[in-house]
Amino acid sequence: MRLFRYGPVGAEKPGILDARGHLRDLSAHVPDIAGEVLTPEGLAQIRALNPESLPVVTGSPRIGPCVGRVGKFICVGLNYADHAAESNLAVPPEPVLFMKATSAICGPNDDVIIPRNSVKTDWEVELGVVIGKGGVYIDEAHALDHVAGYCVINDVSERAFQIERAGQWVKGKSADTFGPTGPWLVTADEVPDPQNLKMWLEVDGQKCQDGSTKTMVYGVRHLVHYISQFMSLQPGDIISTGTPPGVGMGRKPEPVYLKPGQVMTLGIEGLGEQRQVTRAAQ
């Protein structure tokens, strides 16, 4: 299934794509694509519906982030060896974890706001993993049973805030609009191998990132297991699994960063595409 949320910011409704790619309204059956709706039982209830019987969403509504009421937005750093190399950093012996504020989450086609005093706002296409079955100390062998589905994430980052100022990475990762998520939550049954998905990102039509999840250092199965050793995972939590090479910070001979008025387009095979226009903070 391809689930989505649509409508104004803060008032999104749940929806599902039918077999012909038409948007259908789910709001008579579920309150949101969030929480218990994402558990195996919740998804089974949606799967039992006939999408063709649901109301068609008319017009061209805003598509919101594909998951609502996210409890935790957990990110994995340096999870592609070639990205670590372009960052002049060693491949970590264990996954590098950091948190991104949930207030950074926005729709896949919403504008990305470059923060005040930013000089190094950067892009990162990433595979998002959405938790469906909660748990703690999850066995690696059964880790994928806890995944509701997958989505596209742009882990927008301000490198000067992230790296050059004291403290943790969260400062460079958490500005409003720094977490475009969606357009679809594609349920796990439609993604047989999350470690073999092509991914790409362009800025103003120029291909910057062209990679595949097959080159992850730590795959989805291990990440779900590993993270659950340090915190419980709950339905609707999102794990952003790292980015392949081609970020602005790693461009040669000089880094290249985003400016107001640029257009980012990005996508992951089978999971959909995003498009964001950058603008300066007011």
N, C-alpha and C positions, 0 to 999 in steps of 0.2 A: 504494500500500500504506500501511496504517497500522500502524506498528511500535511496540512498547511494551516496558517492562520491569516486572516485578512481583515482589513478595516482600519480605522484611525488608530493612532498610537494610544495605547492604554485601553482600547475598547475592541480589540481583535476578536473575531469569531472563529470557531474551528471549521475546517473544511477537508475535503478529500478529492483527489483527482479521479475521474472515472476512466474507463479504458480508452476513451477517445481524447483524453487530455482536457476535458471540460472541468471547470471548478464547480464543486457541489458543496452545499451547506450542510454541516453536521450539527448545528447548534440545537436542533430538536432532540438530539440523542446524547450528546456529551457537552459539558460546560466549557471545556477548553482542551487543547492538546497540552496537557500538563498533569503532573502528579499521578494519581491512581489510574488515570486514563491510559498511561504509558506502561502499566504493568501487563504481564501476559494476559491476565483476565480482562483488563480494560481493552486491550487491542483485539482480543477475541470477540468482544461485543461489537466492535466496529467492523471487524472482518465478516461478521454474520449479516451485515446490512448489504442491500443491493444499491450500489452507488447511483445506478440509473434511476432509482426511485426517489432520490433526494433532490431538493430544489436546486436549480442552476443558479450560480452566482452571476448576476448580470453586470454589464459594464466592465470597467477596468479598475478594480479596486486596488488599493495599496496592499502588497503582500507583507505581512509582518514577520517577525522572527518565528521560526517553526515550532518553538517550544515556549510555553508560558510559565511564569512563576518559577524560574530556575533557582534552585537552592544554592548550588555550587557551580562555578565556572572554573574548572581545573585545567591548567595548561601544562604542556610538556615542552621543555626547551631543549634545543640542540639534539633533536631526535632523528636527524638525517646526517650521516657522516659528512656528506659533501657540503651541507649548510654549515656544520661546525667548522669545516676547513675554511670556508669563505669568511667566517667570522673570526678566524685566527684563534680558535678555541679547540681544546681536545674533546674527543668523544667521551662523554661522561661514563664512569663505571656503573652507574645506576641512573635511572630516569631522573632528570631535573624537573621538579615540580614547582609551580607557582600559581597563584590565584589571580584571576582577572575579575574586577568588580562586575556584578550582574547588571549594574546600571549602564555598563558599556554596551549591552546587547541592543541591537536594533534590527530593522528589517533588511533583507538582502539587497534592496535597491534604494534604501534611504541614503541621503547625503552623509558623507563622512566629514566631520568638523575638525579642522586642524586647530589644535589648542592655541591659546594665547602663549606667546614666547616660544613656540615650537620652531625648531630649525631642522629637525631630523625625523619627520613623520614618515613611516615606512609601511610596506605591505607584506603580508604573509598568507598565502593560501594554505588552508589546513583542513584535514578530515576531522569532523566533529563526531563524537560517539555519545549517544544519548542513552542514559541508563533507564531500564525499564523495571527490572527486578532488583530491589535493594539488597544490600548485604555488606558484611564486613568479614575480613579474612577469607576472601573468596578463593577457592581452589583454581589454579590456572587452567586445569583441564575443563572446568565448567564455566570459565569466565564469560564466554560469548553468550551463554544462556541469560546473562544479566543485561544484555544490550537490547534496547527497544529498536534502535535504528541509527542511521547515519545522516549527516548533513554537511553542507559546505560552510566553512567559517573563514572570514578574513580577520586574522589576528593583527589588526592595525597596531602599530607600535611607535612610540616616540623615543628614538634611540638615545638622545641626550638625557631625557628624563630617566630612561631605563638604566643606562650604563655610566653616565658621567656625573650623576648626582648621588649623594650618599643614600644608602638604604637598599631596599629590595627592588626587584624588577617591576613590582605592581604599579609603581608611579608612572612608568612608561607604557603601561598596558591598559589602563583603566579609564581613560577619558571617555566621556559620553560619545557614542557612535563608534567606538573602537572595537565592536564585536558584531559586525553583520553576520547573521545566522539564517540559513535557509537557502533557497526558497522552500524546499520540501524536507520533511522528515521521511526518509525512505526506510521502511521497516526492514529489520535484519534478514527476514526470509527472502528479500529481493536483492540482497548483497551477499552472495555465496562466499566471496573471498575479499574481505576488506583490505587485504595486503596486495591487491593487484588492480588498483584503480589509477588511471591517468589523472593528472591534475595540472592546472595551468593558470597563469595570471598575466594580463596585459595592462599596460598603462598607456593611454592615448593610442591604442592600437599596436603598440610595440610589445612583442612577447618578452616577458621578463623571467617568468618561472615556467618550466616545462619538465615536470617530474612524474613520479609514480610512488604510490604508497609501498611498493615492493622494496624500496630502499630505506624504509624506516629502520632505525637501530633496534628499537623496542616496539614490537607489534601490538595490536589492539588487545589481543588475549593477555599478553603479559602486563600491559598497562592497567587493565581493569583489576587483575590480580594484585599487582604491586601497590596501586593507590589504596586499595582496600585494606592493606596492612597498616595504614596510618590514619584512616578515617572511614566511617561508614559511607557507602554510596547509596543514594536514594533515588526513587523515580523522578526523572526530570533533570537530574544532574548532567552536566555536559563536560566531556573531556575533549579538549582540543589538542591534537596529537603531534603537533610540530609541523615544520615547513621544509620543503626541498630548497635547493639553492636558487639564487636569482633575486634575492631581496636587494633593496636599494643600498643598504649598508655594505654589501659585498661587491658592488659594481666596480669594474676596473676601467680606466686607471683611477677614477675618483668615484666615491659614493654619490648616489643620486637619490634625492628625497622629494616627497610630494609637495606640490604647491597648489594654492586654490585654483579651481577651474579645471583640474585634470579629471580624467575618467579612468576608473579601474574596472576591468571586466575579468571575471575569474570563474572557474568551474571545476567540478570533479566528475569523472565518467559515471553516468547513471544517476547522479545526485542533483543535477541542475546547475544553473549559472546565476551569478550575481552581477550587478552593475551599480557602481557608486560614483557620484560626482563629489569632488572635494570642495569644501568652502571654508573660509576663515571664520574663526569664532568671533562673535560680536562682543 
